[in-house]
Amino acid sequence: MTCFQGQQHGGGKAPPKNQDMAAVLPKRKRTGSASVKQSALRANSSAIYYKKTRNRGYSLFANKRFARGEVVLQDPCVLISRKDHNLIGITSLGCYCFDHYGTCFIPMGYASLINHSSNPNTTWSFSKTKRLVTFKALHDIAPGEEFSHDYRWGEYPWEE
């Protein structure tokens, strides 16, 4: 089963308003490169905001200008086994799964509010060791512009 396949992403309940994501995330006990730095999460929280859109559910928007290549958002992730992914895939939670070369994960922050576009303004990368997804601007993004990324429905080269 392909993550996001045939489902609208980004709908559902919104995260708590005006709440710093770092405040609601549990603190990691590990140290070193595997730790998620909460200061990085705080730094981005004032640069982005979410709101309900007319026809796409909740979505994430820029609150400042982002330059091409600039990190827009970093979210910690929960890894999902292939077996669990197949079970989750038939539920509404399945539309929040990402697939990176066969490693499935669910971001635990605002990344779940970034909607699909065939002409996206962000791209993402994933670090399995850090359990962190990073979104970067593909081009300059103006304040008030909605963030989007390509869900790559059925276009995973590792599934061929």
Secondary structure in CASP SS format (residue, H / E / C, confidence):
PFRMAT SS
TARGET T0000
AUTHOR 0000-0000-0000
METHOD secondary structure of the structure
MODEL  1
M C 1.00
T C 1.00
C C 1.00
F C 1.00
Q C 1.00
G C 1.00
Q C 1.00
Q C 1.00
H C 1.00
G C 1.00
G C 1.00
G C 1.00
K C 1.00
A C 1.00
P C 1.00
P C 1.00
K C 1.00
N C 1.00
Q C 1.00
D C 1.00
M H 1.00
A H 1.00
A H 1.00
V H 1.00
L C 1.00
P C 1.00
K C 1.00
R C 1.00
K C 1.00
R C 1.00
T C 1.00
G C 1.00
S C 1.00
A C 1.00
S C 1.00
V C 1.00
K C 1.00
Q H 1.00
S H 1.00
A H 1.00
L H 1.00
R H 1.00
A H 1.00
N H 1.00
S H 1.00
S C 1.00
A C 1.00
I E 1.00
Y E 1.00
Y E 1.00
K E 1.00
K E 1.00
T C 1.00
R C 1.00
N C 1.00
R C 1.00
G C 1.00
Y E 1.00
S E 1.00
L E 1.00
F E 1.00
A E 1.00
N C 1.00
K C 1.00
R C 1.00
F E 1.00
A C 1.00
R C 1.00
G C 1.00
E C 1.00
V E 1.00
V E 1.00
L E 1.00
Q E 1.00
D E 1.00
P E 1.00
C E 1.00
V E 1.00
L E 1.00
I E 1.00
S C 1.00
R H 1.00
K H 1.00
D H 1.00
H H 1.00
N H 1.00
L H 1.00
I H 1.00
G C 1.00
I C 1.00
T C 1.00
S H 1.00
L H 1.00
G H 1.00
C H 1.00
Y H 1.00
C C 1.00
F E 1.00
D E 1.00
H E 1.00
Y C 1.00
G C 1.00
T E 1.00
C E 1.00
F E 1.00
I E 1.00
P E 1.00
M C 1.00
G C 1.00
Y H 1.00
A H 1.00
S H 1.00
L H 1.00
I C 1.00
N E 1.00
H E 1.00
S C 1.00
S C 1.00
N C 1.00
P C 1.00
N C 1.00
T E 1.00
T E 1.00
W E 1.00
S E 1.00
F E 1.00
S E 1.00
K C 1.00
T C 1.00
K C 1.00
R C 1.00
L E 1.00
V E 1.00
T E 1.00
F E 1.00
K E 1.00
A E 1.00
L C 1.00
H C 1.00
D C 1.00
I E 1.00
A C 1.00
P C 1.00
G C 1.00
E C 1.00
E E 1.00
F C 1.00
S E 1.00
H E 1.00
D C 1.00
Y C 1.00
R C 1.00
W C 1.00
G C 1.00
E C 1.00
Y C 1.00
P H 1.00
W H 1.00
E H 1.00
E C 1.00
END
